[in-house]
Amino acid sequence: MTDIKIPFGWNSYQTCSTNRCSYSSIQEQGVSYWNDSNIIISLFFYVAIAGTYNITLQSAEVQRSAELQVSIPSISYNYLANFDTDSLNLSLGAIQIQNSGYLQVNFKGTNSSVNKKAGYYPQLNSFVLSGSKNKNSIYYVNDSFSSHFGRRGPSVHLTYNLESDQNIQQFFNEANVPKYWDAVGTYAMAIGFDYGYFGMQVNSESERRILFSVWSPQSTDDSSQISDENTVILDSKGNNTVINSFGGEGSGGQSYLVYPWVAGVSYQFKLVGQPSTNGYSVFSAYFKDPTNSQDYILIASWKRPKTQSYLSGLYSFLENFDPEKGNISRKVYYNNQKAIDNLGNQVKVLSAYFTYDETAQQKQRLDYDGGVNNLNGYYLRNCGFFNKTNVKQGDTFIKNK
């Protein structure tokens, strides 16, 4: 038999049973410093092989007397866990899982006198399942993988296949994040290319952005290390566009417009790219809101050194950049793609193929999806621990005209 130890620091999230509650600390060592009975700590894992499992809760410290209500809503499991003062392990009995798919295990402190005397609720370190003969019966983010990227969830991409990839000067796309799918941390990237990316973000409960970034030809995550000859230069910008440099995932020039875009609206994105003088190419991003009368507005235009190129490698992606929000699902539709070459000829977009990042490739997370809806366009979905669909890496989608 195999014991499967699922670490809280890689696989758990906090929600709240009221409109407002305090925060626990979810770090790689586990969940700690929580004493609000409105807090719910939810642990997620994927069951590939149904069966009976014995479950145990592990802490990293000998506990004071305390109580936790443990529940698994999908299988109607409820258990009042009473902690001893002399053990790191607490048996929670056995569970019968009849179907494969994601399981959510909730932990909530009670308002009992025991907990009020104890102060903080028990630290949660690992959740252990015993009874499996197959180590691949359970999938979860393991502690040898990045907790940051594991808790963020998988990023998913669509790469566009054009009838010709020669001298593409303009590319158009529409992005529509449906209502209720616009969680904080969402980046619905509408037009990516070999040298940058352009799309819309949910940065906080009160701020949203239209973001356009261009990478420097110098390979570094530290923007302060970019030499003058490799610096991306601002050529022009919109009236309210904010200009920065960026690092962390490559480095380069960043531009964004704080803009209150709304879920359920199809926003229009236009990218123009072409060779310029002195070894530069110029890449310019334009945005249009169809709910008002204005035409496309300029976000920014950047000159990239050591580059003589039109647009190439055209794609879109959906990601979550907030690790605390990886338990919330996101979705975006991309529609009405159009490409124009440097002679003004329209180039057909034939199809799009699906890929995902390392988090999905290593099967740390299986909550990803992509496809085509002939009314709304191509779509991407990720995060939220929905049950895996049949989409595979490299699947190609074709829209009916």
N, C-alpha and C positions, 0 to 999 in steps of 0.2 A: 504494500500500500504506500501511496505517496502523500506526504503532507505538503499542501500548497499554502505558502505564507504570503498574504497580500498586504503590502505596506500602506498604511494610511497616508503617509507623506506624499505618495505618488498617485493615490486613487480616491481621495476624499475631498468633499466640498462642504461648505457651510451654507445652509439656507435658514430662513427665519419663519416661524409660525405666526408672527404678527408683522405689522408694518415697520417695526423698529426693534432692533435688539443689539446687544453688544457683539463683539467679535472674539472668536477663539483665535488661537495661533496654530496655523497649519504649516509646519515646516517638515523637512525631510525626516526628522526624528519622530514625527507623529503629530497628533492633535493634543494641545495642552492649553492651560489657562482659560478654561471656559467654565462659567458658573451661572449662565443665564438659561433658565428653563425654556425660553422661547427658541433657543438655538437648536437646529437639527443638523447633525453631521451625517452626511450620506456617503457611503462607500459603494463603488461600482466595480463589477467584474462581469466577464462574459462566460457563460456556461456553454461549452461545446458538446459535452456529453452529459445527458440527464442521468439522474440517479439519486441515491441517498448519501448525504455528506454529514459527518459530524463537524460541528463548528466550535471554535474556541476563540476567545478574545484575549489578546496579549497586551500587557502594558510594559513600559520601560522602567517602571518603578514599583516598589511595594506600596500598595494602595492603603489609604485610610478607608474606613467603612463608607460605602457609597452605593447609590442605586442609579441604574440607567435603564430606560425603556428601549428595548431593541425590537425592531419590526422589519419585516420584508413584505411590503404590501401586495406584491404580485402573487405570493403563495400563502397569504393570510397567516403569516407567522408573527407571533407576538411573544415577547419574553421579558420578564422583569429580572434584570441582572443585578444580583447583590454581591458586591465586592467584599472579599476578606482583607485582612491586614497583613497576611503572611504569604501571599501568592502573586506571581506575575501573570498567571494564566487563569482564565475563568471559562469553564465549559458552558456553552449555550444550547446544548442538546444536539439533536439531529434535524435536518431538513430534507424533505423530499422534493426534488426538482424534476418536473415531468417534461419540460420543453427546453430546448436550447434557446439562448438569447441572453441579453443583459439582465442582471439582477441588481437592484438597489437595496442596500441595507441601511436603515436609519437608526441613529443613536440620539437619544434625547434624555437629558437629566430630568429627574422628577423634582417636585417641590417638597419632598419629605423632610422630616426633621433630621434624618441621617445626613442628607446632603447639605442642609443648612449649617450643620455642625462641622462638616468636613471642609467647607469652603469651595475649592475648585472640584469639578468632576474629574473622574479618573483620566489619566493620560492614555490616549489610544495609540498603540504602536503598530500592531499587526492583527489581521483577521485570518485565522487558519482554518482551512478545510481539509478534512481527513477522510479517507475511504476510497479514493480514486486509485485505479491501477494504471492510469495514463496521465503523465505529467502535462499533456496537451489538452486535458479535459477542461481547463480553466485558462482564460486569457485576461491579462491585466497589465498595467504598466509596472514593470519590474524595477528593482532598485539599482540595476546596472545601467538603466536608461536615464536620460535627462528628466528630472522631475518637472522642470519648466515646460519643456515641449510635450511631455506626456500629459500634464494637466491642462495644457492649452487645447490639446486634441489635434487630430490630423488636419493638414491643409490639403486642399484638392484643387486640381487645375484642369483647364480645357485649352488645348493647343489647336489653333485653326489651320486647316488645310486649304490652301488657295490653289486655283488652277494654274497660277504662275506666281513665283516668289521673286521675280525680277523687278527691281526699282519701284517698290511700293512706297509711294510718297504720302498717302493719306489712308487712315483706317478709322472707321466709325463703328461704334458699338453702343447698345443700350443696356443699362443695368437696372433691374427692378428687384429690390429686397421686399418680399411680401410683408403685409401687416403681421405684427407679432413675431417676426423672425429677425428683428434688428437689435439683438442684445448688445450691451456694451462689450467692446473688444472686437466687433465685426469689422473686417476689411473686405469689401466686395470690390476687388480689383478688376476694372473693366478692360483696360488695354495695357498689357505688358509686352515688352519687346526685348531684344537682346541687351539693351543698354539702360533699361529703366522700367517704371510701372506707374499707372495712372488709375485712380478709382476713388471710392468713397468709404469713409470710416465712421464708426460710432466710438468717439473717444471718451465720453463720460455720459452721465445722465443728462447733462446740460449742454454738451458740445459735440458737434459733428463737423467733419472736414471733407473737402475734396482735395486729394493729395496727389502730387506729381513729383517723382524723384528720378534722378539720373545718376548712374554710377560713374565714378572716376575710372579711368583705365588702369590705375594703380591698385593692386590687390592688397587691401588692408582693411581691418575693421576699426582702425583708429584714424578718424578724419584729420587729426592734428599732424599726422605723419605724411599726408599727401604733399608732394612737391609742387612747386608753382607750375611746372610744365605739364603736370597731370591733373590740375585743378579744373573742375567743371565750372564754366563761367556763365553767370546770368546775362542773358541777352536782352530780355524785357519781361515785364510781369503785369498782371492785372492790378487794378487800383488798390484792392484790399488783400492782396496775396502776401503771406508771410514767407520770408526767405530764411533758410537755415542750411547748415551742413548737417550730414548725418553719418553715423557709424554703426558698428555692431553687427551688421549683415552686409559687409562691404561698406564702402564709403562714397560720398558724393554730394550732390546738390539736392536740397529738399525744398519744395514749395507747396504751400497749402492755403486754401481758402476756407475759413470758418463759415459753414453754410448749413442752415437747418433743413437739410433734405428729409423727406418724409417717406416712410415705408409705404409701399403700394404704388409708387409713381415710377414710371420708366424714364430715367434721366439719360441724357445723350452725351456721349464722349467722342471727341475727335482728336486724333493725334497726327501731327505732320512731322516728317523727318526727311532730311536731304543733306548731301555733302555741301560744305561751304568752302571758305578759303583758308589757307594756311594750315591745312591738315585737320580742320575742325568739321564736325557735322552739327547741324542745328535741329533740336527736337522741341516741338511746341505743342502744348496741351490746351484744349478748349473744352468748355463745359456748357451745356444748355439745360435749363429747367423748362419743361414744356408747359408748366402751369402758369407761367407769366409770358409776357409778350417779347421779351428780349431774345436776341439771336445768341449764337455762341459767344461766350466771354472767354478771354484769355486768362488761363491760370498762370502759366509762365513759359518762357522760351529759354532753353539752355544750350550752350555751345560745349560740345564734348571734344577734348583734344585727342590727337592721334587716331582720328576716326574719319573715314570717308565712306559713309553708308546711308542708304535709305532705311526704311523700316523692315525689320526681319525678326523671325522668331515670335510671331504674334500669338498672344495667349491671354487667358483670364484666370484668376484664382479667387478662392474664398478661404479666408483664414480667421482664426480667433487669436488676438495678440494679448489677451488677458488670462493668465493661468487660473485666476479665481473664478472665471466664468466658463470653464470648459465643460460644465454640466448642462449648458443651455444650447439648444440646437439652433442652427442658422441655415438660411437658404437664400439663393439669389438666382434670378433668371437673366440670361443674356440673349438679346434678340436684335434682328435687323442689322447684322454685320455688313459692312461694305468696304471694299478696298479700291483705291484708285492709284494708278501708276504715274510716273513722272511725265507721261505724255497726255495725261487726262483720260486714259482708258479705264473703264471699270473692270475690275478683276473679280471673278466669282469666288465666293467662299463656299467650298464644297462640303465640308464636314468639320467635326471637331473630335479630338480624341482625349481620353480621360487618363489622368495620372494623379498620384498622391505622393506625399512626402515620406520621410524616414519613419515617422511615427506609425504610419499605416503599413509601410513596407516590412517593418519588423514585427507587425501584428501586436503592437502595444495598445493600439486603439482600433476598433473595427467599426466605428460610427462614422461612415462616410458613404456618399452616394453621388451619382451624376447621371445625366441622361438628356433626353430631349422631349419637350412638349410642343407639339406643332403650333399651338395657339400662343404660348408664352415664350418659346425659344428653348435654347439649351439651359440646363439648370445644374447647380451644384448644391450639395447639402453636407454639413459636417457637424460634429460635436453633439452633445446631448444624450449620448448612450442609447440611441435608437438601434433597433436590431438591424444587423448588416443586410444589405441587399445583395443582389447577384452581380452587380457591376464589378468589373475587373480592371486592373492596370492595363492601359492600352486599348480599351474598348473604344470603338469609333461610332459616333452618332451622326446621323444625317437628318436634316430637317426636310420635310415635304414642302415643296414650294406652293 
